[in-house]
Amino acid sequence: MSSIKKKTVLDLFSGCGGMSLGFEQAGYEIKLGIDSWNDALLTFKNNHKDSNTLENDLSSLEPSEIGINSIDVIIGGPPCQGFSIAGKRVIEDERNDLYKSFVKFVDYFKPKAFVMENVPNILSMGKGVVKSKIINDFIDLGYNVNCQVLMSSNYGVPQNRKRAFFVGIKNHNNFEFPKHIDKRKITSREAISDLPDCSIIDGSRYPLPSTSNYQKKIKNGSKYLFNHQLTEHQEKTVKIISLVPDGGNYKDLPEHLKETRKVNIAWTRLNSQKPSFTIDTGHRHHFHYKFNRVPTVRESARIQSFPDNFIFFGSKTSQYRQVGNAVPPLLAKSLANKLKEYLYV
């Protein structure tokens, strides 16, 4: 594909650029990332140096205002919590302005394809009413649309993270989602075992050698480590974590400690022999499989399949949110590679 002109991409609700990174790795040109979150855009800009960013509220932004005349692919994950259902129909809800803006941008640019990402239960909301609404909105614009929930760990990501994707192709047969890359899944240990139980100053050399093929791949030629600063827990918290075994959770604690956190995901350790569960945006309920602490931003980024030379900016809290909200790049890359079959015809 190197001699063929790269397909251009517009990333709406881009966050720090996880989906864009996957498309970039697959050989696309990312023209612009748009979001209202400044920290995430700072990360996006520093890691997609040939791309532009725009900080704006997409619910009020007109496509004609962004300074782009044409685009091949639109990607993004608009928040869809505004879908309200009455009987068998979706009723108008102003919280849906962000979803509508994605539709508006697709209508304006009429790209060859779009990829819209969301939470898995978007497909079952209202017994499928919301899914039908989304598909019909894009059919009305001339797209054939297919949707599916994908498990990230089936595509080389060391995490059992499910995401729903709607893929629309302009005037073409329905998109067929990529098949599983490898039946053998990457484990948490393979992802992060070379990262130490101590804070590392940004830009320091790696203190430990790689111990897995995934670690060698994810370093991506990087010689220096970033975003690996430990969270300091209270002594009581450390003691409780220490009672939970590799892959365990609150059920492994003594009775008097089981109720110390009122959520069913509390005190959960990664399982070193399996892919990670879905990492959150920094709620501090999930802990390293071996060390008595939450994973660092870099460990979380590894679990999301961000390469080590992808550096996160902003406060540590913001960095955790950026990582947790992102589409895993390796999953996005698989989608992007499959999409080429429909774009270069």
Backbone hydrogen bonds, N-H to C=O, Kabsch-Sander energy under -0.5 kcal/mol:
donor,donor_aa,acceptor,acceptor_aa,energy
4,I,1,M,-1.4
9,V,29,E,-2.4
10,L,73,V,-2.3
11,D,32,L,-2.8
12,L,10,L,-0.7
12,L,75,I,-2.9
13,F,34,I,-1.1
14,S,11,D,-0.5
14,S,34,I,-2.0
17,G,14,S,-1.6
21,L,17,G,-2.2
22,G,18,G,-1.8
23,F,19,M,-2.0
24,E,20,S,-2.8
25,Q,21,L,-2.8
26,A,22,G,-1.1
27,G,24,E,-1.8
28,Y,23,F,-2.3
29,E,7,K,-2.8
30,I,28,Y,-0.6
31,K,9,V,-2.5
31,K,29,E,-0.8
32,L,9,V,-1.0
33,G,52,N,-2.0
34,I,11,D,-2.7
35,D,54,L,-1.9
38,N,36,S,-0.7
41,L,37,W,-1.9
42,L,38,N,-2.2
43,T,39,D,-2.1
44,F,40,A,-2.7
45,K,41,L,-3.0
46,N,42,L,-1.9
47,N,43,T,-1.1
47,N,44,F,-0.8
48,H,44,F,-1.8
51,S,48,H,-2.2
52,N,31,K,-1.9
54,L,33,G,-2.2
56,N,35,D,-1.9
56,N,54,L,-0.8
58,L,56,N,-0.8
60,S,57,D,-1.7
61,L,57,D,-0.8
65,E,62,E,-2.2
66,I,63,P,-1.3
72,D,8,T,-0.6
73,V,8,T,-2.0
74,I,113,A,-1.6
75,I,10,L,-2.7
76,G,115,V,-1.4
77,G,12,L,-0.8
83,F,80,C,-1.5
84,S,82,G,-0.6
84,S,91,I,-0.7
86,A,89,R,-2.6
89,R,86,A,-1.6
91,I,84,S,-2.4
91,I,89,R,-0.5
96,N,93,D,-2.6
97,D,94,E,-1.7
98,L,95,R,-0.5
100,K,96,N,-2.6
101,S,97,D,-1.6
102,F,98,L,-1.3
103,V,99,Y,-1.8
104,K,100,K,-2.5
105,F,101,S,-2.3
106,V,102,F,-2.1
107,D,103,V,-2.6
108,Y,104,K,-2.3
109,F,105,F,-2.5
110,K,106,V,-2.1
112,K,72,D,-1.1
113,A,72,D,-1.6
114,F,168,G,-1.9
115,V,74,I,-2.3
116,M,166,F,-3.0
117,E,76,G,-2.4
118,N,164,A,-2.5
122,I,119,V,-1.9
123,L,120,P,-1.8
124,S,121,N,-0.7
125,M,121,N,-1.3
127,K,124,S,-1.6
128,G,125,M,-0.8
129,V,125,M,-0.5
129,V,126,G,-1.1
130,V,125,M,-1.4
132,S,128,G,-2.2
133,K,129,V,-2.1
134,I,130,V,-2.6
135,I,131,K,-2.6
136,N,132,S,-2.7
137,D,133,K,-2.1
138,F,134,I,-1.4
139,I,135,I,-2.4
140,D,136,N,-2.3
141,L,138,F,-0.7
142,G,139,I,-2.0
143,Y,138,F,-1.8
144,N,169,I,-2.6
145,V,143,Y,-0.5
146,N,167,V,-2.3
148,Q,165,F,-1.9
150,L,148,Q,-0.5
150,L,163,R,-2.9
152,S,150,L,-0.6
152,S,161,R,-3.0
153,S,159,Q,-0.6
154,N,151,M,-2.0
155,Y,152,S,-2.3
156,G,153,S,-0.7
157,V,152,S,-1.4
159,Q,157,V,-2.1
160,N,276,S,-3.8
161,R,159,Q,-1.8
162,K,160,N,-0.5
163,R,150,L,-2.1
164,A,118,N,-2.8
165,F,148,Q,-2.3
166,F,116,M,-3.0
167,V,146,N,-3.0
167,V,165,F,-0.5
168,G,114,F,-2.1
169,I,144,N,-2.4
170,K,112,K,-2.8
171,N,142,G,-1.7
172,H,169,I,-0.8
177,F,175,F,-0.6
181,I,154,N,-2.4
182,D,154,N,-0.8
185,K,183,K,-0.6
188,S,271,N,-0.8
188,S,274,K,-2.6
189,R,272,S,-1.4
191,A,187,T,-1.4
192,I,188,S,-2.1
193,S,189,R,-2.2
195,L,192,I,-2.0
198,C,196,P,-0.9
200,I,228,H,-2.7
203,G,225,L,-2.4
204,S,201,I,-1.9
204,S,225,L,-0.8
206,Y,223,K,-0.9
216,K,212,S,-1.8
217,K,213,N,-2.4
218,I,214,Y,-3.0
219,K,215,Q,-1.6
220,N,216,K,-0.7
220,N,217,K,-0.8
222,S,219,K,-3.0
225,L,204,S,-3.0
233,H,231,T,-0.7
238,V,234,Q,-2.2
239,K,235,E,-2.1
240,I,236,K,-2.0
241,I,237,T,-2.7
242,S,238,V,-2.1
243,L,239,K,-0.6
243,L,240,I,-1.4
244,V,241,I,-2.1
247,G,270,L,-1.8
248,G,245,P,-2.9
250,Y,266,A,-1.3
252,D,249,N,-2.5
253,L,250,Y,-1.7
257,L,254,P,-2.1
258,K,254,P,-1.0
258,K,255,E,-0.8
259,E,255,E,-0.5
260,T,257,L,-1.7
263,V,261,R,-0.8
266,A,263,V,-1.6
268,T,265,I,-0.9
268,T,285,H,-1.7
269,R,248,G,-2.7
270,L,287,F,-2.6
272,S,270,L,-0.6
274,K,271,N,-1.7
276,S,158,P,-2.3
287,F,268,T,-2.9
288,H,293,R,-2.9
293,R,291,F,-1.9
298,R,227,N,-2.4
300,S,296,T,-2.6
301,A,297,V,-2.6
302,R,298,R,-2.5
303,I,299,E,-2.1
304,Q,300,S,-1.4
305,S,302,R,-1.4
306,F,301,A,-2.8
308,D,218,I,-2.9
310,F,307,P,-1.9
311,I,309,N,-0.8
319,Q,315,S,-2.6
320,Y,316,K,-2.4
321,R,317,T,-1.8
322,Q,318,S,-2.7
323,V,319,Q,-2.5
324,G,320,Y,-2.7
325,N,321,R,-2.2
326,A,322,Q,-0.7
326,A,323,V,-1.0
331,L,328,P,-0.8
332,A,328,P,-2.2
333,K,329,P,-2.7
334,S,330,L,-1.6
335,L,331,L,-1.8
336,A,332,A,-2.8
337,N,333,K,-2.6
338,K,334,S,-2.0
339,L,335,L,-2.3
340,K,336,A,-1.0
341,E,338,K,-1.3
342,Y,339,L,-2.0
343,L,339,L,-1.1
344,Y,340,K,-2.2
345,V,343,L,-0.6
